[in-house]
């Protein structure tokens, strides 16, 4: 085994560091590399066990990346902005995948997981945990309509982020939570139905879903995260169910065409700048006792 140093080293088109356990993490790749790339399972006899944060960001000319069986961890945004990447296979050795790994991989149509992987699986090219309870990542190039399988309980952080070609996502009644940035930048979505089973909607869950036209937050939801529908430019009507007790900061900021909002009776707190730059807003309906006064809601437009 070579002497372990703190400085980064190079191997062909890759840059790597040694981890505390003496194994290797890939930290960078020459952005000009084209076509197919195979990550080595070891370098100078030392196993490659991790693909680090932003390691292949932005290798926009790579079409295929082969991950060896030695890798156990794939870190945040590891393959982000790999615009030409069309498919990728997760080997059975991988036990940890951080959210947002494939952000803006707009040509990626399939994420394949080895059948023997104990932590993850894929169904129709979409990445899930092994028990099919959490959807982790829908490939950015997936088009048209998509139905989340029954039994899935959670839509993970960034699960559908930047899936611009999806026009419809059907959420089953088994889902109870929608994670932060779950549908961020899904420009193709014009409508989405949130089932009565959902209890929480995370920060920026639907930010920049520009063409959403209307949204109804069911009574089952108790919290609406910060920036939840920020910059949904063409959103024109919102109904917030009676179960919601708090609306996060800037939840509807920049919804230029929003005209009417109905706030449920359970809302007791509303964050700052919730309706800021909602320049078309003409009506906010607030039931008696929902907030301290209509003036409180009006102040959130500033």
N, C-alpha and C positions, 0 to 999 in steps of 0.2 A: 504494500500500500504506500502511495506517495506521501510525502510530508504534508500535513494539513496546515494551510495558511489562511489568514483572514481575507486576503485579496482575491478578487475574481480571476478566473482562469478561462481559457478558450479551448474549444474542441470543434474543429471544422467551422461550421457557421453558428455555433452555439457558445454562450457564455454561461459559466456555472460557478457555484459557491459550495463550500462544504458546510453541512449542517452540524449541529452539536453532537449528533451521534456518529459522525464520521462519514455519513453517506452524502450523496450529491443532490443538489437542487439546481435545475435548469432555470436561469434567471433572465436570459435574453437570447434573441435570435437576430441575425442579420436581416433587416427588413426587406432587402432586395432579393432574397431567396425565392425561387419560383418552383411551381409544380409540387412534387412529392417530397416529403421529408420524413426520415425515420429517426426518432429519438433513440440514442443508444441505451442499452440496458445497464452498461457500466462504462466507466472511463478510467483507463489505467488500473483496471481491476477493482475499482470502487463502484458499488451499485448506485444507479440513479433512482432515487425514491420519490422525488418531488418535482412538480412543475410550478414555479413560483409566480407571484403576482405579476400580471402583465408580461409574462415571459415571451409570448408571441404577438404582442400588441405593438405595432400594427403590421404584421406580415401579410399584407393584402394580396400577395401573388401566390401564396401557398394554396394548393387545391386539396391535398391529402396530408395528414399528419398521423404517423403511426406511433402509438404509445406502447412502450414495452411492459412486460409483465412485472418488472421490478418496481414500477411506480405505484405508490400507495396514496399520495396526496396531490390534488390539483387545486391550486390556490386562486384567489379572486382575480377575475378578468384575464385569466391565463391565455385565452385565445381570442380576446376581444379585438374587433375590427379586422379579423381575418376575412375580408370581403369575398375572397374566391373559394374559401373552404366549403366543400359540398357535402362531405360526410366525415364522421369520426367514430372510432370504435374505442370504448372504454374497456380495458382488460379486467380480468377477474381479480387482480391484485388491488385495485383502487378501492379504498374504504372511506375516503374523505374528498368531497367535491364542494368547494365553497360556492356560494351564490354568484350569479352574474358571470360565469366562466365564459359563455359564448356570446357576450353582448355585441350586437350589431354585426353578427356573422350572417349577412343578408342572403348569401347563397346556400347556407347550410339547410338541408332538407331532412337530414336524418342523423340522429344520435343513437348509435348502436352500443349495447352493453353485452359483454360476454355472459352467457347463460349461467356460468358458474360464479359470477360475482355475488357476494353475500350481502352487499349493502345497497346495490342499485339494480334497476332493470329498465328496459325500454319497451314501450308499446306504441306501434305505428310511428316509430322514430322519435318519440317524445320521452324524455328522461324522468324517471320516478324513483322514489326510494323502493327498496326491495318489497315492502309490504303493500305497495300501491296506495299509500295513505297520503303522500305529498307529491304534487307535481313540481319538479325542480326546474326543468328547462324545456321549453318548446323551441325547436330550431327556428331561427329567424327567417328562413326561406319558405316556411310552411304557408300554403295558400288556401284561400276559400273558407270553408266552415270546419270547425273542430268541436267535438263533443268530449268533455272530460269524462273519463269512465266513472260509473257508479262506484261508490265506496271510498273515493278519494275525499279526504277530510280537509286538506289544506292546499291552497295555491301559494307556493313559496315566493319569497322575495325575488323579484325580477323574472319570474317564471315565463311570462310572455313578453318581456320588455323588448320593444323595437320589432315586434312581429308585424311589420307594416302591411303584409299581404293577407292577413286574416280578416275576413269580413264578418265572421260570426263565431262566438265561443259560447257553447252551452254549458252552464254550470249545474251539476246535479245537486239534489237536495242533501246529499251527504256532506257537502263542503260547509265548514263552520268558520273558516278564516281566509281572508284575502290579504296576502302579505304586502309589504312595502314595495313600491315600484312594480307591482305584479304585472300591470298592463301598460306600463310607461311607453309612450310613443307608438301605440297601436293605431296608426292613422286610418287604417281600413275599417275599423269598427264603427258602425253607425248606430248600433243599439246593443245593449246587453241587459240580461235579466238576472238580478241578484236574488237567489232563492231565500225563503224564510228561514232556512237553516243557518245562514251566515250571521255571526255575532260581532265580527270586527272587520274593519277595512283599514288597512295600514297607510302609513305616510306615502303620499305620491302614488297611490295605487293605480289611478287612472290619469295621471298627469300627461298632458300632450296627446290625449286621444281626441284629436282635433275635430273629428266628424261625428262624435256622439251627439245625438239630437235631444234625448231626454233620459232622465234617470230617476228611478224610484228606489229609495233606501227602505227596505222592509222594516217592520216593527221589531224584528229579532235583533237587528244591529244596535249595539249599545254605544259604540264609539266610531267616530269618523276622523281619520288621521289628518295631520298637517298636509296641506297641498294635495289632498286626495283627488280633486278634479281640476287642479290648476291648469290653465291654458287649454281647456276643452273649448275651443273658440266658438264652435257652432252649437254648443249645448244651449237649448232655449227654455227648458223647464226642468225643475227639480222638486221632488217630493221627498221629504225627510220623515221617516216613520216615528211613531210615538215612543219607541224603545230607545232612541238615540238620546243620550244625556249630554254629550259634548261634541262640539264641532271644532276641529283643529284649525290652527292658524292658516290663513290663505287658502282654505279648502276649495274655494271657487274663484280665486283671483285670476283675472285675465280671461274670464269667460265672456267674451265681447258681446255675444248675441243672447246671453241669458236674460229672459224677460220676466219670468215669474218663479218664485220660490215659496214653497209651503213648508213651514217648520213644524215638526211634531210637538205634541204636548209635553214630552219628557225632557226636552232640551233645557238644561239649567245653566250651561256655560257655552260661550262661543268665543273663539279665538280672535286674534287681531287680523285685520285686513282680509277677512273671509270673502267679502264681495268687492274687494278693491279692483278697479278698472272693469267692472261689469257695467259698461256704459249704456247698455240697453235695458237695464233692470228697471221695471216699472211697478212691480208688485212683490211684496213680501208679506205672506200671511202667517201671523203668529197667534196661536191660541192663547186664551187668557191663562196667565200663570206660567207660561213656558219660559219667558225671560222677564227680567225686572221691568222692562218697558220697551215699546217699539223703538225708542231712541237708542237703546242699546244695540239693536240690529242695525239701525241706520249708521251708527258710528263705525261699524265694521266694513262699510263701503269705502272708507278713506285709507 
